[in-house]
């Protein structure tokens, strides 16, 4: 995962049952945080910003990744759309220009 950016565009991984998708996404981040090589950043957009709130079990893992030095970023437009600014427990709010800069420098892995 070194020199990679993870783009989280949904609050679940894969299509199908929402509860299953949320569980699979949590497993992904549980395993990711245990790796020696971590991504440079995680950028959350669309319903992916919901993973940064207290309502998502994923937020605990994203907070731990942030504490390990991974930049965790929430799309401002998406945070405003879902009205979750006061519910974020991980990440910092920023704009699409930050993601474009990251994408220009690093390989992007999209989680949707």
Residue pairs with C-beta under 8 A, 6 or more apart in sequence:
1 32
1 35
1 37
1 38
1 39
2 37
2 38
2 39
2 40
3 40
3 106
3 107
4 39
4 40
4 106
4 107
4 108
4 109
5 39
5 40
5 41
5 42
5 43
5 99
5 102
5 103
5 106
5 107
5 108
5 109
6 32
6 39
6 41
6 42
6 43
6 108
6 109
6 110
6 111
7 43
7 45
7 48
7 99
7 108
7 109
7 110
7 111
8 42
8 43
8 44
8 45
8 48
8 51
8 111
9 44
9 45
9 46
9 47
9 48
9 110
9 111
9 112
10 21
10 25
10 46
10 47
10 48
10 111
10 112
11 22
11 25
11 47
11 48
11 50
11 51
11 56
11 58
12 18
12 20
12 21
12 22
12 24
12 25
13 21
13 24
13 25
13 28
13 111
13 112
14 20
14 21
14 24
15 21
22 56
22 57
22 58
25 51
25 58
25 111
26 57
26 58
26 61
28 111
29 58
29 61
29 62
29 65
30 61
32 38
32 39
32 61
32 65
33 61
33 64
33 65
33 68
38 65
38 68
38 69
38 70
39 70
39 109
40 70
40 71
40 102
40 106
41 70
41 71
41 72
41 73
41 102
41 106
42 62
42 65
42 70
42 71
42 72
42 73
42 91
43 73
43 75
43 98
43 99
43 102
44 51
44 52
44 72
44 73
44 74
44 75
44 78
44 91
45 74
45 75
45 78
45 99
46 75
46 78
47 78
47 82
48 75
48 78
48 111
49 74
49 75
49 78
49 79
49 82
49 84
49 88
50 56
50 82
50 84
51 58
51 59
51 62
52 59
52 62
52 72
52 74
52 84
52 88
52 89
52 90
52 91
53 59
53 84
53 87
53 88
53 89
54 87
54 89
55 87
59 89
59 90
62 72
62 90
62 91
63 72
63 89
63 90
65 72
66 72
66 90
66 91
71 92
72 90
72 91
72 92
73 91
73 92
73 93
73 94
73 98
73 99
74 88
74 91
74 92
74 93
74 94
75 93
75 94
75 95
75 96
75 99
76 93
76 94
76 95
77 95
77 96
79 85
79 88
79 93
85 93
102 108
